Amino acid sequence: MAVTISVMPTPTGLKRYYIADTAAELPTSAPAADGDIGYAKDTDLIYSYNGSAWTATLASGSAAGGVLSGTYPSPILGSIPCGSFSDSTTQTFATAGTVYPITFDTDEKKNQITHSTSTNPSRITITVAGTYLIAFSACVSSPSVNKHINIFLKVDGSIVARTGTELELPISGESVMTVTLLYTFTAGQYFELCAVSDVNNMTIVATAAGASYPASPSIIVTVNQIST
C-alpha cells in the first residue's frame, strides 16, 4: 500500500511524496493531488500526479532532452557545439587606426560551428543558439616601442561593447595576448575577432615547427557552448 513519506508546503499548496511497492498502489484519490510525486519499487521509477493519473517522469523508452540524446534509462551525452581555429601565417595590420578582421586558415576542430578557410575566413558562424565561451591567444609583435594593439569582438559586422582588450608593447618584439569572452548567440550569427593598432605594420606572428617543438600559430581561438 502506498505510504505518504513527506508533506511539503509550496506556494500553491501542500505537495505529498509517496512510496509504493507497485505503481498500481499509488493513490488516485484524496489526499493525492495535482503535483504530488510518487515512487514505485516494482518499476524503480518516479511518477508525477496530474490530479487524475500518475505518469512516469523518466519512463523507459522516453526521449532524453537538453544536452542528452537517446532514451531512458540509458541516455548518452549529446553533441555539444564546439570549435578550434588557428592561423599559420603572420598577419600584418599595415595602417595605424584601421580595423582588420583576423583570418583563420586552419579548422582544428568544428562541431555544429561553421567556418570557411577560403570565403570570409575571418567569420565563424554559430549554428546552434546559446551562450558560448570564446577564448583566444595571439602572438603580437610591434615594430617600435610603447605601441598598442586592441583586439575586440564583432557579431554580424557590429562591434560588441566592452569586448576589447588593449595590449601595450613596451619593447620592439613579441608578446602574447590571451582573452576569454562570453556571448549569447542566436542561430546563424557569425562573429569575428578584429584588430586595430596605433602604429603601422603591427603583426601577429606565426612560428614554424622546430626539431623539438610544434608550430605556433599566430592566433588560436576556441569556441564552446556552455549553455542553451
C-alpha positions in Angstrom: 0.0 0.0 0.0 1.3 3.5 -0.8 2.6 5.5 2.1 3.0 9.2 2.4 6.6 9.8 3.4 6.6 13.7 3.3 4.3 16.6 3.1 5.9 19.9 1.9 4.2 23.3 1.7 4.6 25.2 -1.6 3.2 28.5 -2.9 0.4 26.5 -4.5 -0.4 24.3 -1.5 0.8 21.1 0.1 2.7 18.5 -2.1 3.0 14.9 -1.0 5.6 12.3 -1.7 4.6 8.7 -1.8 6.4 5.4 -1.9 4.7 2.2 -3.1 5.5 -1.5 -3.6 3.9 -1.3 -7.1 2.8 1.5 -9.4 -0.8 0.3 -9.2 -0.8 1.1 -5.5 -0.1 4.9 -5.9 -3.3 6.6 -4.8 -5.6 8.2 -7.4 -8.0 9.9 -4.9 -7.7 12.3 -2.0 -5.3 13.0 -0.4 -3.4 12.7 -3.6 -3.4 16.0 -5.5 -2.1 17.6 -8.7 1.7 17.9 -8.4 2.3 15.1 -6.0 5.3 12.8 -6.5 5.4 9.0 -6.2 8.0 6.2 -6.4 7.1 2.6 -7.2 9.5 -0.2 -6.2 8.4 -2.6 -8.9 9.2 -0.3 -11.8 12.0 1.7 -10.0 10.5 4.8 -11.5 9.5 8.2 -10.2 5.9 9.4 -11.1 4.1 12.7 -11.1 0.4 13.1 -10.4 -1.8 15.4 -12.6 -4.9 15.1 -10.5 -6.3 12.1 -12.2 -3.4 9.8 -13.2 0.3 9.1 -12.4 2.9 9.5 -15.2 6.4 8.1 -15.1 8.7 11.1 -15.4 11.6 9.1 -16.7 9.9 6.1 -18.2 12.0 3.5 -20.0 12.0 4.5 -23.7 11.1 8.1 -23.1 13.3 10.6 -25.0 16.1 12.4 -23.3 16.4 16.2 -23.6 18.7 19.0 -23.1 22.3 18.0 -23.8 21.3 14.3 -23.6 20.3 12.2 -26.5 18.8 8.7 -26.8 16.2 7.3 -24.4 16.0 6.5 -20.7 17.1 4.5 -18.8 20.4 4.8 -20.7 20.7 8.3 -22.3 24.0 9.5 -23.7 25.7 12.9 -23.6 24.6 14.6 -26.8 26.7 16.5 -29.3 27.8 19.9 -27.9 28.8 22.7 -30.3 32.5 23.4 -30.2 35.3 24.5 -32.4 39.0 25.4 -32.6 40.5 27.6 -35.3 44.0 28.9 -36.0 46.2 30.7 -38.5 49.6 29.5 -39.7 50.6 32.8 -41.3 51.9 36.1 -39.9 49.2 38.7 -40.3 50.2 42.4 -40.8 48.0 45.3 -39.8 49.6 47.7 -42.2 47.9 51.0 -41.3 47.5 52.5 -37.9 43.9 53.2 -36.9 42.5 50.8 -39.5 40.4 47.9 -38.2 41.5 44.5 -39.6 39.4 41.3 -39.3 41.7 38.4 -38.2 41.6 35.4 -40.5 41.9 31.7 -39.8 43.4 29.3 -42.3 43.1 26.0 -40.3 40.0 24.4 -38.8 41.5 22.3 -36.0 38.1 21.1 -34.8 34.5 22.1 -35.5 31.2 20.6 -34.5 27.9 22.5 -35.2 30.0 25.6 -35.8 30.9 26.5 -39.4 33.9 28.3 -40.9 35.4 28.6 -44.3 39.2 28.9 -44.8 38.6 30.4 -48.3 35.4 32.5 -48.2 35.2 35.1 -45.4 37.9 33.3 -43.4 37.5 35.8 -40.5 33.9 34.7 -39.9 33.0 31.9 -37.5 29.3 31.0 -37.7 27.2 29.7 -34.7 24.5 27.3 -36.0 23.0 26.4 -32.5 21.7 29.2 -30.3 23.2 29.5 -26.9 25.8 31.1 -24.7 29.4 30.5 -25.8 32.8 30.8 -24.3 35.3 32.3 -26.8 39.0 32.2 -25.9 41.9 33.2 -28.0 45.7 33.7 -27.7 47.7 35.7 -30.2 51.4 36.3 -30.5 51.7 40.1 -31.1 54.8 41.9 -32.4 55.4 45.7 -32.6 57.9 47.4 -34.9 58.6 50.0 -32.3 58.4 50.6 -28.5 55.4 51.6 -26.4 52.8 50.9 -29.1 49.3 49.4 -28.6 47.0 46.8 -30.2 43.4 46.3 -29.4 41.6 43.1 -30.3 37.8 43.0 -30.0 34.6 41.1 -30.9 32.3 41.8 -33.8 29.0 39.9 -34.3 27.3 40.1 -37.7 29.6 43.0 -38.5 28.8 45.1 -35.4 31.2 45.9 -32.6 30.2 44.3 -29.3 30.6 46.7 -26.4 33.2 46.1 -23.7 34.9 43.2 -25.5 38.1 45.0 -26.4 41.5 44.1 -24.8 44.3 46.5 -25.3 47.9 45.5 -25.0 50.9 47.8 -24.8 54.2 46.5 -26.1 56.9 48.3 -24.2 59.7 46.8 -26.4 60.1 46.2 -30.0 59.3 42.4 -30.1 56.7 39.8 -29.3 54.1 39.5 -26.5 51.2 37.1 -26.1 47.7 38.3 -25.6 45.2 35.8 -24.1 41.5 36.7 -23.7 38.2 34.9 -22.8 34.8 36.3 -23.7 31.2 35.2 -23.2 28.4 35.9 -25.7 24.9 34.7 -26.3 24.2 34.0 -29.9 21.1 33.3 -31.9 21.4 30.5 -34.6 23.1 31.7 -37.7 25.0 34.6 -36.2 28.7 34.9 -37.1 31.5 36.6 -35.1 34.9 38.0 -35.9 38.0 39.0 -33.9 39.2 42.3 -35.2 42.5 44.2 -34.5 43.4 47.9 -34.6 46.8 49.4 -33.6 48.4 52.8 -33.2 51.4 52.0 -35.4 51.9 50.9 -38.9 52.8 47.2 -39.5 51.8 45.7 -36.2 51.7 41.9 -36.6 50.6 38.7 -35.1 53.4 36.2 -35.7 53.4 32.6 -36.7 56.4 30.4 -35.9 57.4 27.3 -37.8 57.9 24.0 -36.1 61.4 23.1 -34.9 63.1 19.8 -34.3 61.8 19.6 -30.7 58.6 21.7 -30.7 55.4 22.2 -32.8 54.5 25.1 -34.9 53.0 28.1 -33.2 50.0 29.7 -35.0 49.8 33.5 -35.0 46.4 33.1 -33.3 44.3 30.2 -31.9 40.6 30.6 -30.9 38.4 28.1 -29.2 34.6 28.3 -29.1 32.5 26.2 -26.7 28.8 26.3 -26.0 28.3 26.4 -22.2 24.5 26.8 -22.0 21.5 26.7 -24.3 
